[in-house]
Amino acid sequence: MKHRYRFISVITAMTVILLLGACNSSEGTSSDEGDEKINIVTTIAQIGQPLEVIGGEHVHVESLMGPGVDPHLYKATQGDINTLESADIVFYNGLNLEGNMNDIFAEIGKAKPVLAVGESLAETALLDDEEEPGATDPHIWFDIDLWKEALDAAVDVLKEYAPNHADEFEANKTAYFAELDNLKTEASELLGNIPESQRILVTAHDAFGYFGRLFDIEVVGLQGLSTEDEIGLSDIQSTIDIIAAHHVPAVFVETSINENSIQAVIEGAKEAGVDVSLGGELYSDAMGKAGTEEGTYLGMYRHNVETIYEALSEKE
């Protein structure tokens, strides 16, 4: 009898092992095997929110870096690492925007799809850092055409992961990209009305280079491409000189950057007899709160365009 019980126990144990093996193997397959949503984790919401629209009911998207968060300085918490490990797919901007997390992405990429959307673009389309040879401007979401290419690369990963939903992803992408094209047209028409002599955008750090290239606006950033760069008195003075020479009516703060540097420019300009106002708050490295218009890529971009237009269109 003991031998019989031992035989049954062995069979039971083998059955459990086989079932666990089947469950584990199913974790690595696409969501086409069932109705579970694809668990997508992104760093910035500029990636996550559009993918939420394109993925529709088939995806759950979580962005690690919320409103007011500076991705240049961001360091992953243990909770972030757990979130990344539980994801089906991970998307990040790359081009050293999330520089403190590069090792984490490399490690997680050994076990699941991980894509740096910015690094899918042709190098010839990217802007270089004038102050740091070999460095690339990572703020590609401000060029709508480039951002479409970056999102297209992300959607290709989604299609590969869940091929049964590929047609739906493609249809959603086409509809969303049409909205992006309309936004670009609206922005071009509005910003084109700013007097040529006042088409100078002064911000806390150099995040708007692609925006300036797309809409023919000169961009002046007190800091370099990264907010880790220091601001010196010479940076402030040279910015004041530009404002005075071109009669720039307004400068701007950013939601993810301390406004002290811009306030120093305003105060320094006033002492020099130059009148410049605070034109408003722009979204650069972070979008607005989820559930608000500025918490969407389209809404964030439109807010920036309208804010810049209204401030720089003042009469000379």
N, C-alpha and C positions, 0 to 999 in steps of 0.2 A: 504493500500500500504506500509506503514511504517513497518507493521508486516512482510510483504512479504520480504522486503529488509533485515530486521533483520534476518529472517530465512535463506536467501541466504548467508548472512555474516557469520552466525554460521557454515553453511555447508562448506563454503570456508575455514574458520579457521580450522575446524576439518580436512579437506583434507590436508592442509599445515602441520599440526602437524603429521598426519600419514605418509606423505612423508618424513618429517625430521626424524621421528623415523625409517623409513626403511633405510634411508641413514646412520644414526648413527649405526644401527645394522650391516650394511654391512661392516663398518669399522673394525669390530672385526672378520670378517671371513677371510679365507685364500685367497691367490691370485688366487686360482682355479676358483673363481667366475668370473674373467675377465682376461684381458691381462696385468694388472698393475704389475710392478715388485715388488718383495718383498724388502722393504726398511730395509737394515741391517746396524746397527751401531756397530762398534767395538772400543775398546780403542786403541790397538796397531795394526800396519799393519801386524805383523806376523800372526795375526788371519784373518784380513780382506782380504789380497791379495789372500791367498789360497782359501778362501770361494768365492771370486769373480770368480776364475777359476772353482771351483766345481759347483757353482750356475749358471754360464753361463748367458744366455740371460734373465733368470728369476729373477735375483737379481740386486739391486743397492746397492753397499757397500761403506760406508764412515767410515774412521778411524779417530778418534779424535786426536791422537798423531802422528805427522808427523816426518820427519827426524830431528835428533838432540834433540828430546824431551825426557826428563827423566821421565818415568812414576812413579818412586818412589816419586818424588817431585811435580808431576802435580796436579793442582787444577782446577776443572771444572769452566768454565765461564758460564755466563747466556746463551750465545749462545750454549754452549755444552749441557746444560740442555734442551734447546728448541729442539736441534737436537735429543737428546735421547728420549724426549717425543713424537716426531713425527715418531720415528722408529717403524717398525713392530716387529723386533726382535733385542735384544741387546746381544752382546757377549763381555766378558772381560776375562782377564787371571785369576784373583783371586789370592789366596795364598798371599794376602796382597801386590801384586805388585802395584796396584792402590789404596793404602791405604787411600788416602784422599777422595776417591769417594765411599767408601763402603756404607755409608748411602744413597747416591743417588741411587745406584743400588737396595738396599733393597726397597726403596719407589717405584721406577719405576717398579720393579718386581711384584707389586701388580696388575698392569694393563695389562702387556704383558709378553711374554716370555723373560726372562733374564737368561743367563747361564754364570757361571764362569767355563770356559773350564778346567782349571787346577784342579779344585776341583771335577772333574768327575773321576780323576785318583785314583788308589789305593794308600793309604798312604805309603805302603811298597815300592813303586817304587820311592818315593820322597826323596830328600836329606834334611837333617836337617842342621840348622845353628849351627855350632860348638861353636860360641861365644854367642848365645842367645838361651838357651834351650826352646823348644816348638815352635820355629819359623821354617818355611819351606822355602827352596830355591825356589823362584817362576820362575826361568829362564828355564822353562821346554822345551822351543822351541829349545834348543840346543841339546836335545836328540831326534833324528829323530823318533825313535820308540815311545817314549812317545807323541811326537807332533802329530803323526798319531792317537793315541788314543784320544787325546784332540779334534782334528778336527773331528774325527768320532762322538763324542758326539754332536758337533755342527751340523753336517749333519743330525743326527737323529732329531734334533729340526726342521731343514728345511723340512725334509720329513713329519713330523707331521703337520707343518703349511701348506704345499702345497703338499698333498698326490698324486695329479694327476701328479706331476713332480718327484715323488720319484725315479722312475726307472732311469730317466735321471741324477738325482743327484748322484745316486749310481754308474752309469757308469763313470761319470766324476771323482768321488772320486777314483774309482779303477785305472783309467788312471793316475791320479795325484799321487796317492800313489806309483805307479810303478816308477815314476820319483824320488820320495823321496828315494825309495829303491836303485835305481841306484846311487843317490848322496851319500848315505851312503857307498856304496861299493867303489866308487871313492875316497871318503875322507879317508876311512880306508886304502886303498892301498897307497895313497900318504903320509899320516901322518905316516904310518908304516915305511917309509924310513928315518925318522928323527933319528939320533943317539940316542940310549937309554939314554945316559948321558945328553943329551940336550933336553929331552922331558919335559921341564918345561915352562909353559906359565905364564908370569908375566904381569898383567894388572892393571888398575886403581882400579877396584872394582871386587868383587868376583861373576862375572856373568857367568863364564864358567865352573862351577862345573859339570854340566851334560855333557858338551862337553868333559871335561877331563875324566870323568868316561867312556864315550862311546868309546873313542879312546886311553885310557891308557896314559893320559898325566897329569902330576902333575900341579895343578893350584895354583898360588899365587896372591891374590888380596890385594892391599893396604888397601882398604876399605872393610867392610863386605858385606853382601848380599844387603844391602840398601845403596844408596848414601847419606843417611842422617847420616850415621856413620862418625865420625871424624877420620882424619888421624894424628897420632902422630909421633914424631921423632923416637920413638922406632919401629914403623911400617916400616918406611923408612930404618932404620938401619938393621933390621932383614931381609928385602928384599935384601939389598945389600949383606949381609952375605950369603944368599942363592945363589945369582948370582955368588959370588966369589967362593963359595965351589963347585959349579957344572959347572963353566965356561959357564954360560948361555950367548949366543951371543947377544940376543936382548930382548927388552921389548916392550910393545905395548900400544898405546893410544886408546881410544874409542870415537866414534863419538858423544855420548850423555854425555860425562864426561869431565870436565875441565882437560887439560893435564898437569897442573902445578905439580901434585903429581908425575907423571912419569918422568917429567923433573928433579925433585928434586932427584929422584933415580939415574938417569943418571949422574947428576952432582956430587952427593955424591959418587958414585962408582968411578968416575974419580979421585976425590980427594984421594980416598983410593987406587988408582993404579989399579983399575979394569976397563977394557975396555968393555963397553956394548953399543950397538947402539939402535936407535929407529927402531923397526922392521916394523912399519907401523901402519895404522889405522884400527881398527876392528869395526864391527857393533855388538853392544851388546843389549841394551834395545830399540834401534830404528833401522829401516832399512834405506836404501837410498831413494833418491827422486823418486817419482812415475814417471814411464816412462823410468827409467834406469834399467839396469840389477840388480843392487844392491837394487832396489826398489821392487824386488820380493824375496820371501822367498828362493827359490832355488839359485838365484843370490847372495843374501846376504851371504848365508851359504858358497857357493863356493868361494866367495871372501875371507872370513875369512880363510878357509882351505888353499887356495893357498898362502895367505899372511903369515900365520903361518909357513907353510912348507918352503917357500923361506927364511924366516928370521932365523929359528931354524936349518936349514940344513947346515949352514955355518960350515966350518971345525974348529975343536977345535984348 
